[in-house]
């Protein structure tokens, strides 16, 4: 059985988006396009999103509109794609 460590990182339409952060230290940025509005939260210990690196850190919760392309850690991107809230770019 594969170990999972799920962490709620945001919501789409009121439904929690839980990322598997078991291998967070090896996560790489992934480019996605949102297909639904995504409200990000900032759970304790979760790193800054790559999309906001070098930019002013948004206040959380922070809603990103549908149609936005951004970089997220692979675990968060995979959770959004699995929930039908995003598509993979490239």
C-alpha positions in Angstrom: 0.0 0.0 0.0 1.3 3.4 -1.0 1.5 6.0 1.8 -0.4 9.2 1.3 -0.2 12.5 3.3 -3.1 14.6 2.1 -3.2 18.3 2.8 -6.1 20.6 1.9 -4.6 23.4 -0.3 -7.7 25.1 -1.6 -11.3 24.6 -2.9 -13.2 24.6 -6.1 -16.9 25.3 -5.8 -16.7 24.6 -2.1 -15.1 21.2 -2.6 -11.7 20.7 -0.8 -8.7 20.1 -3.0 -6.3 17.8 -1.2 -2.7 17.4 -2.4 -0.6 14.4 -1.5 2.4 16.0 0.1 4.3 12.8 1.0 7.1 13.7 -1.4 6.9 17.5 -1.2 10.6 17.9 -1.0 11.0 16.5 -4.6 8.1 18.3 -6.1 8.7 20.4 -9.2 6.6 23.2 -10.7 4.0 22.1 -13.3 2.2 24.4 -15.7 -1.6 24.1 -15.6 -4.6 26.1 -16.8 -7.6 26.3 -14.4 -11.0 25.2 -15.8 -12.8 26.5 -12.6 -12.2 29.3 -10.1 -9.7 28.0 -7.5 -9.6 29.4 -4.0 -6.1 28.8 -2.6 -5.4 28.6 1.1 -2.1 28.7 2.8 -1.9 25.6 5.1 0.8 25.7 7.8 4.1 24.3 6.4 3.1 24.4 2.7 5.6 26.3 0.6 5.0 29.4 -1.4 3.5 28.5 -4.8 6.0 28.7 -7.7 3.5 31.0 -9.6 4.1 33.7 -6.9 7.8 33.3 -6.4 9.4 36.7 -6.8 6.0 38.4 -6.8 4.1 39.9 -3.9 2.6 37.2 -1.8 -1.2 37.2 -2.1 -3.4 37.4 0.9 -5.1 34.0 1.6 -7.6 32.8 0.9 -6.8 33.9 -2.7 -9.2 33.1 -5.6 -7.6 32.6 -9.0 -10.2 32.8 -11.9 -10.9 30.0 -14.4 -8.8 30.3 -17.5 -5.6 31.4 -15.6 -2.4 29.6 -16.4 0.0 29.2 -13.6 2.8 27.1 -12.1 2.0 24.9 -9.1 3.9 22.2 -7.3 3.2 18.8 -9.0 1.2 17.5 -6.0 -1.2 20.5 -6.1 -1.4 20.4 -9.9 -2.2 16.7 -9.9 -5.0 17.2 -7.3 -6.6 20.0 -9.3 -6.4 17.9 -12.5 -7.9 14.9 -10.8 -10.8 17.1 -9.5 -11.5 18.4 -13.0 -10.4 21.9 -12.0 -7.4 22.2 -14.3 -5.7 20.9 -17.4 -2.0 20.3 -17.9 -0.2 22.7 -20.2 2.2 21.4 -22.9 
